[in-house]
Amino acid sequence: MDASLVRFLQRPVMIILGTVDPAARPEIGRGVGVSVTPDARGVELLVSGWQWPATIANIRATGRAAATFSRPSDYETYQVKGRASLRAAAEAEAAIARAYCRDTLAALMDLGVAPGLVEHWQATRDLVVVSLIPDAVFVQTPGPRAGQRLGGMT
């Protein structure tokens, strides 16, 4: 992943995780934190296994996911598609999730969004780490570049 995408992911961004079950029925879940792997080749998403059990089951069954990251202030958006694996979150990762929820809530409140509209999807119960190794990254920001593949993928 290129340096500008890595910087983008370090800001408060909304995270949607798309999966399909073995019959190709779609499912979405929300992430409550993201970090870039030390080699910058992948991302690790924090997801509540309690809140999004079908998303977790789909990753377990298919080994695939697509994560969409969108900055709420201007809708700059990227989608990362690739191979996914799961593991339980450690306490340090739970701290990342709590900070993400706090920072994202603050960013949305700055935009006039009431906390009650956000808090219900910020569950940190039974956290799971979704390790996503990209096959492709796409620009999804509304406008003329939407849908274009982002260069520099390995």
N, C-alpha and C positions, 0 to 999 in steps of 0.2 A: 504494500500500500504506500502511496506517495506521502510525502511529509505534510502536504496541505490537508489531506484527508485525516491523517493522524491528529493534527492540531484541531480539526473540526470535531472529532470524536471526544476530545478532552473538554468540551464545553457542554453546558446543559442542552441535551438533544432528546427529543421524543424517540422512543424505540419501539418499533412493531416487529414482531418475529412471525414470519409466515412459514407454515409447514403444510404438508399433505399427509394423509394416512395412506396405508398400502393400496387402497382403492382410489387414490388421487383426489379424495375429498379435502377441500382446503380448511385450514384452521389458523386463527391468529392468536397471539398472546402479546403481552407487553413486557419489555425488559425494564429492570429497575437498576441499571448500571451497566457500564461498559468499560473495558480497558483493552489496550492494544498489547499484543504479545511483545515480549522484549525484542524479538527479531523483526517486528513490524510486519509479519506475514499473515497475521490473523487477529481476530478479536475474541474477547471473552465477554459474554453477556450474562448478566445475572437475571434469573427468572424465578418467580415463585412457583414451585411445583404444586403447591396447594391451590393457587389461583388458576393456573394454566396447565392442568394435568394432561389434557389432550395434546397440547403442543409438545410437552415432554415425551409423551407416548409416541407421537409421530416421529420425533427425532430419533428415539430409541429404535423404532421400526425401520426408518428409511435412511438415517444417517445424513439427511439433507435439511437445509433451512435457508431462508432468505430474510435478512434483517434490513429494515429501513430505518434510517436515522434522519430526523428532521429538526432543524432549529426553529422553535416556535416564533421567534421575533421576525423572521423573514422567509420562512419555509424553504431555506436552502436544504436540500434533501439528497441523500445518497442511498443506494441499495447495494448490499453485499450478498451475493449468492454463493453457496458452496457446501462443502462437507462439514458436517457437524457431529460433535460427540458431547457426552455429558459426564459430569462428576458433581459430587456434593460440594457446596461452597464452604470454605474455611471462615473463621471469624474475621480475618483481615478483609475478605471479600464481602462479608456481611456489612462491615464498616463502610466499604465503597458503596454498597446499596443504600445504606442510610444517608450517606452524604449526597448521593444522586437524588434521592427523594427530596431531601431538604433543598438542594440547589435548584432542582427542576420546579418544585413548587414555588420557590421565590421568583424564578424567571417568569412563570406563568402568572403569578399574582401581579408582577410588574406590568404585565400586559392586560390586567383587569379581569383575569379569570379567578372566580371564587374558589377557595380551597376545597369546598365540598364537591366540586366538579372533578377534582383531581385525585383526592385521597383514596377513593375506592379502587383505583388501579395501581396504587403504590404499595402493594403487599410485599413484605419481605419474609413471610412465613415459608419454611421449607425451601430455602434458596438452593438453586441448582445453577452450576456454571455450564453454559453452552459455549463450547469452543468451536469457533467457526473459521475454517480455512477457506478463503475466497477462491472460487473459480473465475468470478467476474465481479466487477464493481461498475455500477451504472449511476450516472447523474439522473436524479429524479426531480430536481428543482423545476417548478412550473416555468415554462418558457421554451425558447427555441432549442436548448440543449437537452431537454427532457428525453430520457431513454437512450442517450448516447453512452457507449461504453467508455469508462474512464481508462486512460492508457496507463502503462507502467505496471501491469499485473504480471506476476511471475508464475 
